[in-house]
Amino acid sequence: MADRLALQTAQLVSITGNPAPPPKRASTAAGLRFYGDEFVFDTVSGMFFRLSTTASFILRSLVGGTSIADIPALMEDRYGIDHPTATRDIQLFLNELAAIEPLDRFIHDTARTD
């Protein structure tokens, strides 16, 4: 996918060098506050993360209780991609998520994605 699955820690800084206030909050679930499709604040760790649109879609799905096994079909519908590509992209995202200790708690489903 052209939209790289990315989840990066982000520090919002104003032009004065002080932390900037976060953008308008869109939703809160499971200790996460989503700010559009670009940022998520983890209220448990106190960290901001910058997300790609696709990463945001997958994380929102996980937080909303969608099974990992069901996400490829959702991505196929939303992005018009084939099942193997959707499955690969989800696995790549889950690998990135597992590497970020504060957010690895959202990999709650041991269902296979293939």
N, C-alpha and C positions, 0 to 999 in steps of 0.2 A: 504494500500500500504506500502511496505517496506520503501519507500522513504518518510519519514515524511514531511508533508507540513510544512515548517518552513520559517519564515521571521523574521530575527533577526537583530537588529542594530549591525553593525560591525565597529570596529575601527581598521584601518590598522596601524600597528606600526612596524617600522624597528627595527633591533637588537640594534640600538643605543638609542631607546626609543622615537625617533622623529617620527612624522607621515610619513609613507612610501608613495611613489607615488602610485597611483592606478594602477592596472593591465591594459594591453592594452584594449582600448575601442572597443567594438564590434558594438554598435549602439546607437543612441539617438532618443528618441521619447517622446513627451508629458512631457518634463522636466526630463526624466529619461535617464541615461546613463547605459547601460548594459555592464558588463565586463564578457564575457562568460556566463555561466549559473549559476554562483556562487555569483556574486555581482551586485548590482544596486546602482547607485548614484542618489539621488533625488536633482536636481539642484535648486529646489524651497526651500527646507528646509536645504540643505547643508549636508544631512545625508547619510551615506552608510548603506546598508542593505545586509545581507547575505541571500541567497536564497537556497532552495533545488532545484533540477532539475525540479520537478513538479511545485513548486511555481513559478519558472522562466517561465515555459511554460504557466501557467495560466495568470500571470501578463503581459507577452508579448502579449498574445491573447487579454486581456482587453485593453491594450494600443493601439493595432493595430485595435481596433474597433469591435472586435468580440463580439456578444451578449452573455451574460451569459448563455442564453438558448441554444446556439450553442456549447458551450465549452465541455459539456459531450461527444458529438459525436466525437469531435476532440481527446479527451483523450482516448476514447474507441479505436479509430484507432491507436493512437500513442503508448499506453501502453498495449493494449490488455485486458482491464478490462471491466466488465459489466457496464451497464448504472446506476444502483443504486449506485455502488461503485464510479463511476466517479462523480455523482451528490453529493454524500456525501463528497467526497474529495474537490470538488469545494466549497461547503457550508462551510466546515471547514476553507478553505483558506480565503474565504470572511469574515468570522468572525474574523480571525486573522488580515486581512487587515483593517477592520473597527476599530479595537482597536489601530491601529497605525495612529494617527492623520495626520501626513504629507502625508500618502498614501491613506487615505480613500476617496480622491477625485476620485480615479479610479473605485469606485463602482458606475458607472454611469448608469447602466442598472437595472431597477426594474423588469425585466422579471423573472418569476419563473423558477427555474431550475429543476422542477419535471414534 
